[in-house]
């Protein structure tokens, strides 16, 4: 077997360095694989900057930001190491080490689509043995603005925590810092290689939507955390048992004179790194040799029997045009990334806000948080203000199908209701179980239905009157302006304003009923539901009358490239 064949099969050639001639031929005379891959990573960064408008400025800003953040973090780490407060020393190094390891593992997963060096499948045609390839990919993990900032912070921590100590303690600090960088890079490379096939698939993009949304929400949640030294101590007491936390704890124990215990705390990371590398090697073999593809049993059954028009679990959907539209919209939610963003945001905000209010409040006030389960419906309705923009070129089907505007609008609205109302009911059930506010649960569901009726009435009219073209970018977080800038923002803002004005009577009536007494909700909530139903029927009627004659204009707006 040749060196190239052995590299393709994922096995090292016998003799250890037998692949060196092949590697040298592939990478250039006198250069190792690691050297070449590092140069390639730098060249990719430079070329990306040159090939995009404003790319040079973005790279310069990223480097300056990394320098500022890394320098500031290094200064903080150095200061934490030299202050004469054991609690500060311990809290900063343990929490910081854990944050570095966690961030280095998660952030590459988010940026997988923009960093070519993260996908080993791009190197599958090169005659590279597994060992040199792993060393090269591991070296490239330390190249770039973000890794440079982390290295600066770790360097500052080494200087701070090794200052004024003897040689043995300084050695422990240096070894712990090296193990932290190695553990972080190995974890990141192992996860990205293991998940490479999934991250490039539709399911992988779906997972990224959830991860990014959770990260964005967690930033807001941090605002409500009551920070104190006691909170930091409780956090450290938990994460110190994780391998990165143990590295920080080893530094503290070494400074306290407990060198034996410090050395033992270095062992978990020292053992975990080879295990991760071994797991990474297996994942690298599979990614370089196994052809991704094939069909699951579900896909084989669908290919054999065909996909049913309607969902078997939703028997109330009529076999009419509106039922088919509803089924289509529900399937698009599963397949279209931009629709998932709205749904995920509705879920996160619809769950997070009521739970936070219930936890912050107590007694009767906390039980009223059940009514906030309707927030999920409000967020979903805001995202329904551009229903035809999400369809894009598929609006052609509505044109050639004849007079189907009412069925299209009804089907889209029913799909939104099927997404939102179960979520409202589940959140309401959970909050009622925690707070004891069972009396507010029926009111929450009916108020959510009323809010959907009012909101969808406005969204239907806005959708047919002012459709907005979405960009071709498949990123789920791409902007929705379609190049229309301020005009798009003004339309969406006007839609939100009209929805709020129409919902104002419901909100005022519920607030008065809550102030007078919860029993008045028995009168107000049914009236609100009737008001929402009436508004929805009126909105569908107006939107159908307006949109029936505007289908060509809608198509031109959402797909101008294909309509000339």
C-alpha positions, 0 to 999 in steps of 0.5 A: 500500500502506498503512502497516499493509499494509507493516508486515505484509509486513515492509517499511519504508514508503517515505519513512522516517517514513511509518509514524510516524502509524500507529505513533503511532495504535497506541501512543498520541499522542506515544509512540514504538514503543520507548517503548510496548514498554518500558512494556508490558514493565514492565506485563507484569512487574507484572501477572504479579506481581499475577496469581499467588500469591506473585508480588509476593514473587517479583518483589521477591526477583528485584529484590533478587537482581539488585541484590545480584548486580549490585552484587557483580559491579560491585564485583569488576569495578571491583576487577579494573580498578584492581589493578596486575596485568595478568594479573588485568586481562586474565583478568577482562575477557576471561572476563567479557565472553565470559560476559556475551555467552554468558549473555545469548544462552542464558538467554532461550531457556530462559525463552522460555515465561515472557517474552511479549516474546520472541515477536514473533508476539504483535505480528503484528496491530499496524500496526508497521513493521519498523524501529520494532518492532526498536528497541522489541524491542531496548530491551525486552531491557534491561528486567528484573532480569537485564539490570539486573544485567548493566548494573550489572556492565558499569558497574562494569567501565567505572569500574574500567578507565577510572580513571586513564587518558587520554581516548582509553583511556576512550573505548575502554573506553566504546565496548567496553562499549556494543558488548558490551551491543549485541552481547549483546542483538542476539544474544539477540533474533536467536536467540529470533526465529529459533527462536521457532516451534521453541521453542513447539513440542514439538521446542523443548520437547525442546531446552529439556530437553536444554539445562537438563539440560546446564546443571545438569550443567555446574554440577556439572562445574565442581566438578572443574575445577582452577582456577589462574592458568595455567588462566585464562590458557589459557582466555583464550588461546582465547576472546580470539579471539571477538568478546566476548573481543576487546572485553575484549582491546581494553580491555587493549591500550588501557591498554597504549598500543596504541590502533591495535590496540585499535581494530582489535579493536573492529571484529569486534563493530562489524561483527557487530552490523549483520549480526545485526540484518540476520539478525534483520530477516529472521527477524522478517519470516518470523515476522510474515508466514509461517504456521507449519504444513504437514506434512513428507513423513514426516507426509504418509506417516503420514497416508496409510499410517497409523502402524504398531503396532510399530517395524519396527526392533524385530522381536522385539516380539511382536504381543501386548498387551505388544508394543503397550505397549512400542511405546506407551511408546517413542513416549511417550518421544519425545513426553512431556516429563517422560519425557524428563527421566528419559531425559536425566538417565540419559544425562548421568549415565550418561555423565558419571560413568564418564568422569570416573572414568576420567579421574581414575583410571589404570591398572587402576583406570581400566579398572574404570570400565567397570563404572560404565556401569551407572549409567544403568540405576540412574537410569532405574529410579528414574524408573520407580517411578510408571509409572501416574502418567505414564499419568494418564487413559489408565489407563481403557484398561487398565481397559476392556481387561480382564485386561491387568495383566501385559502392561502391566507387561511392556511397560513394563519392556521399554521401559525395558530398550530405553532403557537397555541400548543406552546402557550398551553404548555407554558401556561400549564407549567407556570400554573403548576409552579405558581398555583395560578390554575384559574388564569390558564383558560384565560391565557389560552383564550387571550392568546387566540384573541391576540392571534386573531388581531395580529394575523388580521393586520399581518394579512393586510400588510402581507398583500399590500406591502410584500418584502423581498428577502435576500438570497442569502440562506443564512437564517440570520440574514436581514429581511430588507432585501435592499429596501433599507429604511422603507422596510423598517418603516413598514414593519414598524407600522405593522407592529404599531397597528397591531398594538393599537388594535390589541390595546382594547384587549390589554386595557380590559384585562388590566381593569379586570385584574385590578377589580378582581379575577372573577371579571376575567370570566366576562372580559376574556370571552369578549376578547376572544370574540373581538379577536375572531371578528378582527381576524374574519375582517382582516381575511376578507380585506386581505383577500379583496386586496390581494386577489388582484395584486398577485402579479404585483406581489410576485414582482415584489418578492421575485423581481429577478424572474419577472424581469 
